[in-house]
């Protein structure tokens, strides 16, 4: 076998490229901050377990864990904590939940959260998402227009409330 394409070295992997960091401000709710801290602790525990393996020929899992730790540490350093309980609930704002109604009468609840805790399946949306941008600043009774790829949708703001902190 030709050795022309074999990289010689000490067996160490080059570091994996860092995960991309968002250009948006990193607003976090108390729940989001706690989740980031827990994810960092879990990643550190995983890395320690990987490094304590008797057989460490495959270094890729360690490199991935180190990359994840770098990402989580950067997200925690850039975190801007916002306590939703400080809002007066008169307008939709970061960290609050909002119940909206579409023209067909279907109601939906959304919570505006940090990017790291956003989960559309749970109704959690990041503040720079088109729906969140349409909702932020709206008051009960306002009709906002959500610009979607499928077409614009008008939503009436029915209620603004503080989501349960452990939800």
GUNUVEX-959793 format. One record per residue (C-alpha): residue number from 1; x, y, z. Coordinates in pm, 1 decimal, padded with zeros to 6 digits. Example, Ala and Ser with C-alpha at 12.3 -4.5 7.8 and 13.67 -1.06 7.14 Angstrom:
2
rec num->1; px->01230.0; py->-00450.0; pz->00780.0
rec num->2; px->01367.0; py->-00106.0; pz->00714.0
***
This chain:
167
rec num->1; px->00000.0; py->00000.0; pz->00000.0
rec num->2; px->00125.1; py->00342.7; pz->-00090.5
rec num->3; px->00189.6; py->00573.7; pz->00204.0
rec num->4; px->00139.8; py->00887.7; pz->-00006.3
rec num->5; px->-00202.5; py->00961.2; pz->00139.0
rec num->6; px->-00144.5; py->00857.3; pz->00498.2
rec num->7; px->-00104.3; py->01133.1; pz->00750.5
rec num->8; px->00186.0; py->01068.6; pz->00983.0
rec num->9; px->00158.5; py->01195.7; pz->01335.7
rec num->10; px->00111.8; py->01115.0; pz->01699.4
rec num->11; px->-00238.8; py->00976.5; pz->01659.0
rec num->12; px->-00402.0; py->01292.2; pz->01790.7
rec num->13; px->-00699.8; py->01432.4; pz->01608.0
rec num->14; px->-00709.4; py->01785.0; pz->01481.1
rec num->15; px->-00973.3; py->01974.9; pz->01681.2
rec num->16; px->-01318.1; py->01961.5; pz->01529.5
rec num->17; px->-01438.7; py->02294.2; pz->01392.5
rec num->18; px->-01634.9; py->02495.5; pz->01643.8
rec num->19; px->-02010.6; py->02498.3; pz->01624.3
rec num->20; px->-02139.8; py->02826.3; pz->01480.7
rec num->21; px->-02241.6; py->03092.0; pz->01729.8
rec num->22; px->-02541.8; py->03309.6; pz->01660.8
rec num->23; px->-02492.3; py->03672.9; pz->01569.9
rec num->24; px->-02805.8; py->03762.0; pz->01771.4
rec num->25; px->-02788.8; py->03874.9; pz->02135.4
rec num->26; px->-02799.6; py->03569.0; pz->02361.5
rec num->27; px->-03099.2; py->03649.0; pz->02579.3
rec num->28; px->-03181.0; py->03366.0; pz->02819.1
rec num->29; px->-03462.3; py->03297.5; pz->03060.2
rec num->30; px->-03377.0; py->03155.6; pz->03403.6
rec num->31; px->-03484.9; py->02813.4; pz->03272.2
rec num->32; px->-03265.8; py->02857.9; pz->02962.9
rec num->33; px->-02963.8; py->02954.5; pz->03173.2
rec num->34; px->-03012.6; py->02652.3; pz->03400.4
rec num->35; px->-03045.9; py->02427.5; pz->03095.6
rec num->36; px->-02722.0; py->02559.7; pz->02944.0
rec num->37; px->-02541.2; py->02503.6; pz->03275.3
rec num->38; px->-02678.8; py->02148.7; pz->03300.2
rec num->39; px->-02579.8; py->02074.5; pz->02940.3
rec num->40; px->-02226.1; py->02198.2; pz->03011.4
rec num->41; px->-02199.7; py->01983.2; pz->03322.6
rec num->42; px->-02326.8; py->01679.2; pz->03127.8
rec num->43; px->-02078.0; py->01742.1; pz->02845.9
rec num->44; px->-01792.7; py->01768.2; pz->03098.4
rec num->45; px->-01904.3; py->01443.0; pz->03263.0
rec num->46; px->-01922.2; py->01274.3; pz->02923.1
rec num->47; px->-01572.4; py->01395.1; pz->02833.1
rec num->48; px->-01430.2; py->01270.5; pz->03162.3
rec num->49; px->-01588.1; py->00928.7; pz->03102.9
rec num->50; px->-01451.2; py->00916.4; pz->02748.8
rec num->51; px->-01101.1; py->01005.4; pz->02867.5
rec num->52; px->-01111.7; py->00736.0; pz->03135.9
rec num->53; px->-01182.5; py->00456.8; pz->02886.1
rec num->54; px->-00924.0; py->00182.1; pz->02880.7
rec num->55; px->-00936.3; py->00166.9; pz->02500.8
rec num->56; px->-00905.1; py->00515.4; pz->02351.3
rec num->57; px->-00817.2; py->00445.4; pz->01988.7
rec num->58; px->-01122.6; py->00634.8; pz->01864.6
rec num->59; px->-01063.2; py->00995.3; pz->01968.5
rec num->60; px->-01355.5; py->01138.2; pz->01771.1
rec num->61; px->-01607.2; py->01117.3; pz->02060.0
rec num->62; px->-01361.3; py->01307.9; pz->02281.9
rec num->63; px->-01309.5; py->01572.9; pz->02016.1
rec num->64; px->-01686.7; py->01610.0; pz->01976.8
rec num->65; px->-01733.5; py->01646.3; pz->02353.0
rec num->66; px->-01455.7; py->01908.2; pz->02369.9
rec num->67; px->-01618.9; py->02099.7; pz->02082.3
rec num->68; px->-01956.6; py->02087.5; pz->02260.1
rec num->69; px->-01795.9; py->02216.8; pz->02580.1
rec num->70; px->-01636.3; py->02508.4; pz->02391.7
rec num->71; px->-01974.9; py->02593.1; pz->02240.0
rec num->72; px->-02163.3; py->02576.5; pz->02571.2
rec num->73; px->-01898.0; py->02782.1; pz->02751.6
rec num->74; px->-01922.1; py->03049.1; pz->02479.0
rec num->75; px->-02303.2; py->03052.4; pz->02505.1
rec num->76; px->-02282.0; py->03091.5; pz->02883.3
rec num->77; px->-02024.1; py->03371.8; pz->02854.4
rec num->78; px->-02249.3; py->03561.2; pz->02612.7
rec num->79; px->-02572.0; py->03494.9; pz->02804.0
rec num->80; px->-02787.3; py->03798.2; pz->02885.5
rec num->81; px->-03024.0; py->03680.4; pz->03161.1
rec num->82; px->-03374.8; py->03825.8; pz->03149.4
rec num->83; px->-03623.5; py->03761.4; pz->03428.8
rec num->84; px->-03970.0; py->03742.4; pz->03269.3
rec num->85; px->-04129.2; py->03808.3; pz->03609.2
rec num->86; px->-04006.9; py->04169.6; pz->03580.9
rec num->87; px->-04241.8; py->04239.5; pz->03285.3
rec num->88; px->-04578.3; py->04402.0; pz->03357.6
rec num->89; px->-04766.9; py->04170.9; pz->03116.1
rec num->90; px->-04916.1; py->04464.1; pz->02922.8
rec num->91; px->-04711.2; py->04382.3; pz->02610.9
rec num->92; px->-04560.9; py->04067.6; pz->02462.2
rec num->93; px->-04194.3; py->04055.6; pz->02560.3
rec num->94; px->-03903.4; py->03814.1; pz->02585.3
rec num->95; px->-03972.7; py->03531.3; pz->02829.4
rec num->96; px->-04348.9; py->03575.0; pz->02829.2
rec num->97; px->-04615.5; py->03349.7; pz->02683.7
rec num->98; px->-04889.0; py->03470.8; pz->02453.4
rec num->99; px->-05213.9; py->03307.5; pz->02348.3
rec num->100; px->-05318.4; py->03399.7; pz->01994.9
rec num->101; px->-05616.9; py->03320.6; pz->01776.0
rec num->102; px->-05606.2; py->03283.6; pz->01397.6
rec num->103; px->-05894.9; py->03380.9; pz->01163.3
rec num->104; px->-06035.3; py->03024.9; pz->01177.5
rec num->105; px->-06070.0; py->03049.6; pz->01557.2
rec num->106; px->-05780.8; py->02816.7; pz->01636.2
rec num->107; px->-05588.5; py->02923.8; pz->01944.7
rec num->108; px->-05221.6; py->02859.9; pz->02007.2
rec num->109; px->-04980.9; py->02951.1; pz->02287.9
rec num->110; px->-04625.0; py->03063.3; pz->02217.0
rec num->111; px->-04343.4; py->03148.6; pz->02455.9
rec num->112; px->-04060.8; py->03375.4; pz->02344.9
rec num->113; px->-03740.9; py->03215.8; pz->02472.7
rec num->114; px->-03369.1; py->03220.2; pz->02409.8
rec num->115; px->-03230.0; py->03046.4; pz->02103.4
rec num->116; px->-03092.4; py->02753.3; pz->02300.2
rec num->117; px->-03429.4; py->02668.6; pz->02454.3
rec num->118; px->-03643.3; py->02741.4; pz->02148.8
rec num->119; px->-03850.0; py->02439.9; pz->02047.1
rec num->120; px->-04135.8; py->02499.2; pz->01801.4
rec num->121; px->-04296.3; py->02166.3; pz->01897.2
rec num->122; px->-04339.9; py->02307.5; pz->02249.3
rec num->123; px->-04443.7; py->02652.8; pz->02125.6
rec num->124; px->-04109.6; py->02804.6; pz->02229.5
rec num->125; px->-03975.7; py->03051.6; pz->01974.2
rec num->126; px->-03654.8; py->03253.6; pz->01955.3
rec num->127; px->-03689.1; py->03633.9; pz->01972.5
rec num->128; px->-03553.5; py->03684.4; pz->01619.5
rec num->129; px->-03799.5; py->03436.8; pz->01461.9
rec num->130; px->-04052.9; py->03604.4; pz->01232.0
rec num->131; px->-04343.7; py->03511.8; pz->01460.3
rec num->132; px->-04169.5; py->03650.7; pz->01769.3
rec num->133; px->-04079.9; py->03971.6; pz->01585.1
rec num->134; px->-04446.6; py->04011.9; pz->01491.4
rec num->135; px->-04563.0; py->03950.0; pz->01848.8
rec num->136; px->-04309.9; py->04147.8; pz->02055.5
rec num->137; px->-04464.7; py->04474.0; pz->02170.1
rec num->138; px->-04821.2; py->04368.6; pz->02090.7
rec num->139; px->-05097.2; py->04410.5; pz->02348.5
rec num->140; px->-05409.5; py->04206.8; pz->02419.5
rec num->141; px->-05660.1; py->04274.4; pz->02140.8
rec num->142; px->-05395.2; py->04367.6; pz->01883.5
rec num->143; px->-05388.9; py->04184.8; pz->01552.8
rec num->144; px->-05038.9; py->04111.0; pz->01424.8
rec num->145; px->-04936.1; py->03977.0; pz->01086.5
rec num->146; px->-04700.9; py->03680.4; pz->01084.6
rec num->147; px->-04506.5; py->03672.0; pz->00757.8
rec num->148; px->-04468.3; py->03300.8; pz->00686.2
rec num->149; px->-04328.2; py->03120.7; pz->00381.8
rec num->150; px->-04680.0; py->02978.8; pz->00331.0
rec num->151; px->-04824.7; py->03330.4; pz->00330.9
rec num->152; px->-04913.1; py->03599.9; pz->00581.2
rec num->153; px->-05135.9; py->03504.1; pz->00873.7
rec num->154; px->-05315.1; py->03750.1; pz->01100.0
rec num->155; px->-05318.3; py->03656.6; pz->01468.7
rec num->156; px->-05514.9; py->03826.2; pz->01743.6
rec num->157; px->-05341.4; py->03850.7; pz->02080.9
rec num->158; px->-05583.0; py->03700.1; pz->02334.5
rec num->159; px->-05368.3; py->03685.9; pz->02650.1
rec num->160; px->-05017.8; py->03760.6; pz->02772.7
rec num->161; px->-04891.0; py->03571.5; pz->03073.2
rec num->162; px->-04589.0; py->03443.5; pz->03259.3
rec num->163; px->-04517.3; py->03083.2; pz->03173.4
rec num->164; px->-04461.8; py->02845.5; pz->03461.9
rec num->165; px->-04086.9; py->02868.5; pz->03539.1
rec num->166; px->-04039.9; py->02491.7; pz->03517.5
rec num->167; px->-04252.8; py->02443.1; pz->03205.6
***
